[in-house]
Amino acid sequence: MHVYTSMSKNPFINALSAAAYISLLVSVIFYGSQLVTIPEPSVMIPITMLSLFVLSAALMGYFFVYQPVQLLIEGDKRGATKLFLTTVFAFACITGVMVLSWLLLSGVF
């Protein structure tokens, strides 16, 4: 029985989704802090940070692990391993390109 899922079995789309989420979250935090006055320290800051961490962990699990687990359940161990490792490799490449771009644009090289 095949269950329709909205997550892609394309590792590059999964890796790009993770990178897009991270970029969006960091942009909102970075630029949002320039637009709003940061409140006095309170218990809400660690609650918010921990909540963002849990949300991020859940989304990264979805982007990286959900489809491989589906393949494992369907009995395709080789396909599950390949999809997971290819997604991680694609994400590592995206991360590498972002770091190299930042280094080149900042004049380090």
N, C-alpha and C positions, 0 to 999 in steps of 0.2 A: 504494500500500500504506500503510495507516494503522497506525502503531505506538501501542499504548496506553501512555500515560505517566501518572504520578501527579501531575505538576505541572499546575496549573490554567491554562486560557487566560483566566481571569478576572483582569484586572489588579489588582483590589482585593484579591483573596485573595492574590495574589503579593506585593503591597505590605504587606499585613497580616502575612504570613509573615515577611517581612524585618524588620518592626518588632517582631514577637514574638520573633524570634531575638535581635535586639539588646537588647531589654528583658530577656530571660531572662539573657543573657550578662552584661550590666552588673549586674543584680541579684545574680547569683551572686558576681561579683567584689566588689561593694560590701558586701553583707551577709556574704559568706563571710569577708572580711578582718576583720570585727568578731567573728567566732566563733572564728577560729583565729589563733594567733600566727604572724606572718610570719617565715619563716626568714631567717637571715643571707644577705646577698647572695651569690649564686653564679652559675655559668654556667647553671644551670637556669632562672633568671628570664628572661634574654633568649631562651633556647630556647623556653620556654613562650609568651612574648609573640609571637615570630615564628610559632610553630605556630598560635596563635589567630588571628593575622592571615591566614595562608594558609587556614585553615579558613573564616574569615569571607569571604574573597575568593571561595573556591570556592562557598560557599552563596549569596552575593549574585549570583554569576554564574548559578547555577542558578535563583534566584528571578526575576532580571531578564532573562536572555539565552536560557535554554534553549528556551522555547516560541517566541520570535520566530525563533530559528535553525531550529527545526523547520518553522515556516511558510515561511521562506525556502527551505529544502530542497524543500518541497512546491510552490514556485513562487508563493507568495502574498506578494510583496514589500510591497504596501500593508498587508495584514493584519499582517505582521511589524512594520512600522514603527509602525502604530497601537497594537499590543499593547505594544511596548516603551515608546513615549512615554506611553501612558496609565498604565502601571505606574509609570514614573518620576514622573509628575504626581501619581498617587495617593499614592506614598510621600512626595513633597514636601509634600502636604497633611497627611498624618499627622504628619510631622515638624513642620510649622508649628503644628498643633494642640497637639502636645506642648510645644513651646517657649512658645507663648502661655499654655498652662495653667500651666506652671512660672512664667512671669513674673507671671501674675495671682495665683497662690498664694503667691509669695514677696513680694508687696506692691510690686513695681516699678511697677505701674500703679495 
